């Protein structure tokens, strides 16, 4: 895979990671109890970072796998088309 494609995939992964983190952070802010003490607030903040990181990692892994599967499928399709065209030219 060329460098431009790798850079584009990395950019997509970065944007997805930021989006997932924002969504998880927003969700946690909604469900976090308002009357928590300082220790619980610190614990919930750290847990939020851990949950957000885990979610981002898994979503990025999933998207990366789907991107590479799609690239492989397109390459296979192009190769099969090329083989069909080549075999038709040989038969003619």
C-alpha positions in Angstrom: 0.0 0.0 0.0 1.4 3.4 -0.9 2.2 6.1 1.6 -0.8 8.4 0.7 -3.2 5.5 1.3 -1.6 4.8 4.7 -1.8 8.5 5.6 -5.4 8.7 4.6 -6.3 5.6 6.7 -4.4 7.0 9.7 -6.3 10.3 9.3 -9.7 8.4 9.3 -8.6 6.4 12.3 -7.7 9.6 14.2 -11.0 11.2 13.4 -12.9 8.1 14.5 -10.9 8.0 17.7 -11.7 11.6 18.5 -15.4 11.0 17.7 -15.7 7.9 19.9 -13.9 9.7 22.7 -16.3 12.6 22.5 -19.4 10.4 22.4 -18.2 8.3 25.3 -17.2 11.3 27.3 -20.5 13.0 26.7 -22.4 9.9 27.7 -20.4 9.5 30.9 -21.0 13.2 31.8 -24.8 12.5 31.5 -24.8 9.5 33.8 -22.2 10.7 36.3 -23.8 11.5 39.7 -23.6 15.1 40.6 -23.2 14.6 44.4 -20.0 12.5 44.3 -17.1 13.3 46.6 -13.7 14.2 45.4 -12.3 10.6 45.5 -15.3 9.3 43.5 -15.0 12.2 41.1 -11.3 11.3 40.5 -12.2 7.6 40.1 -15.0 8.3 37.7 -12.7 10.6 35.6 -10.1 7.9 35.4 -12.6 5.3 34.6 -14.1 7.5 31.9 -10.6 7.9 30.3 -10.1 4.1 30.4 -13.6 3.3 28.9 -13.1 5.9 26.2 -9.7 4.6 25.3 -11.0 1.0 25.2 -13.9 1.9 23.0 -11.8 4.0 20.7 -9.2 1.2 20.3 -11.9 -1.4 19.4 -13.8 0.9 17.0 -10.5 1.9 15.2 -9.5 -1.8 15.0 -12.9 -2.7 13.5 -12.7 0.2 10.9 -9.1 -0.6 10.0 -10.1 -4.3 9.4 -13.1 -3.2 7.2 -10.9 -0.8 5.2 -8.3 -3.5 4.5 -11.1 -6.1 3.6 -12.6 -3.6 1.2 -9.3 -2.9 -0.4 -8.7 -6.6 -0.8 -12.1 -7.2 -2.3 -11.6 -4.4 -4.8 -8.2 -5.7 -5.8 -9.7 -9.2 -6.3 -12.5 -7.8 -8.4 -10.1 -5.9 -10.6 -7.8 -8.9 -11.0 -10.8 -11.2 -12.0 -12.0 -8.6 -14.5 -8.5 -8.4 -15.9 -8.2 -12.2 -16.1 -11.6 -12.4 -17.9 -10.6 -9.7 -20.4 -7.3 -11.5 -21.0 -8.9 -14.9 -21.5 -11.5 -13.4 -23.9 -8.6 -11.8 -26.0 -6.8 -15.2 -26.1 -9.9 -17.0 -27.3 -10.7 -14.5 -30.0 
